[in-house]
Amino acid sequence: MSTLTERRAADTAAAHLLKHLEAHGLTVEGRDTGSTCYALVVRLADGSEIWASGEDGISHHAADELTVWWVRHYRTPDADTWRSLFLSGNNDFPADTADTAAAVAFYAHYLNGTPQACADCHGDGCEHCDQEGTYLPPFPGRNTTH
C-alpha cells in the first residue's frame, strides 16, 4: 500500500494513529522514510515537521506488532537531526495511540504558535530546547521524553 487513503482503510497501527490525529484536526501525510519504514507527518507553518511512527518505523504493520510510538520534531524535512518529543511504551496499544496523537497535537499547536524562550538558557541551547534554541515544554500527558 502506498497511498494515505489505502493506509487509512487498512487495519494497521498507522491507520489507528491516523484516525486519532485527524480527530485532533491535524492534516497528516504519510511518508515512506526509507527501507521498510513509514511515518505519519504533520507539516508546521515554519516548514518544520512532526513525525510519528512506531519502533523501527513499523507503523505500517499490524497493530498487535507495535509496542512503542515515537514523536520527533525535524527542523528541515531531510535533516538527520531531530528532537525527540514523546515516546510511548505502556504496552497498551489503544491508550498509547491516543496519547501519541495528543502529543502530536500538543506540539503542533505549540510550535505553530509563538514558542516561548527557555528560562534556563534563554535560547543558547540546553536539554529543554531544540538545536535552534526553541523551548520544548514537556508534554503534560504520560510518557514524556526529550
N, C-alpha and C positions, 0 to 999 in steps of 0.2 A: 504494500500500500504506500502511495506516495503523496496523495493529497490530504489536506486537513479534513475535508468533508468525509473522505473514506475512513480516516482515523477516528473521527468523531463517532461514526457508526459502529466501529469495531469495539469489541469488549477487551480493551487494553487498559493498562494503567494510565496511559496518556489520555485516552477517551474520558476516563473518570475525572482526571485533573482538569481537562479542558472544560467539561461541564461546570465544574466549580469556578474556574477562572471567568468564564462567560457570565455566570450568575453574579459575579462581582462587577460586571460591566466592563471587563477588560477586553481589548482587541488583541487577539492572540494569533501568532503564526507558528506553524510547525517547521522545524528545520532539521534536516539530516546533518549531523555535525561531523561526519566522517566515520569510516569503518562501519560499525553497526550501531552507532549512537544516534539518539534522537532527543531533541529538546523542544519545549514549548517556550516561545519567545514573546515578550511584551516590549515593544519599542517605546522609548520615552521621548518627551518633547525635545530634549537636548541631543538626541541621536544615540544616546547610550541604550543599553538593553538589559532587561532582566530575563535570565534563563532559568527554567525549571526542568529538572529531569530526575530520573532515578539513578541509583547507584550504578556506576559504569555505563550510564546513558541508556539503560534498558527500558525506558518508559514505553516503548512500543511493544513490549512483551505483555503477557497475561498479567492481570492484577495480582494474582497469587504468587508471582515470581518476584515482585518488587518488595524490598524490605526497607529502603531508605529513599526519601526525596531530598534533593538539594536545590537551593536557590542561590544564584550568583548574579552579581552586577558586573557587566562588561562596559567600560567606558567607550570602547570602539568595538563594533561587531566582530572584527577579525583579530582582536587583541589576544595575546597569550596571557595577559594579566587580567585578573578578575578578583573580585572581593566576595567572599562567602558571606551570605546574609542569613541563611537558615538551613538547618539540617534536621530532618525528622528522624525518627528511629524508635518508635514505641511498638513496632510490630503490630500496629492496629491500622490496617490499610484505610478504612473509611475516615477515622479521626485524623490520621497523618495527612491524608489527601486534602481534607477540609482545612487543616492547619496550614498546609503548604500554600493553598490558594489564598488564604487570608494573609499570609506573609507576603506573597507576591503583590497582592492588592495594597497592603500597608506601605511597602517600599515604593511601588509605582506612584501612589498618591503623594508620598513624602518627597520623592525625587522629582516629580513633576511640579511640585510647589516651589517654595523657597526654602531650600535646605539651610539648617542652622550652622553657624560657626561652632567649632568644637571648643568647649570651655576649657579643656585640658591643654590643647596645643595651639589653639587659635589658627588652625589651618596649616600648621607646619608639618603635620603628619604624626600620627600615633596609632595605637591599637584600636581606637574608636573611629578612625577616619579611613577613607579610601586613599588611593595613591595621589589623588588631586587635592587632598585636604578637606574633603566634604565629610562632615559628621554623619555617621550612620547610627541612628539610635537603635537600641535593641528592640526586637520585635516583642510586643507585650504578651504574646501567646506562649505556647510551650516550645521547647527545643531551640531556644535562641543560640545562635553561634555567629561569630565574626570577629 
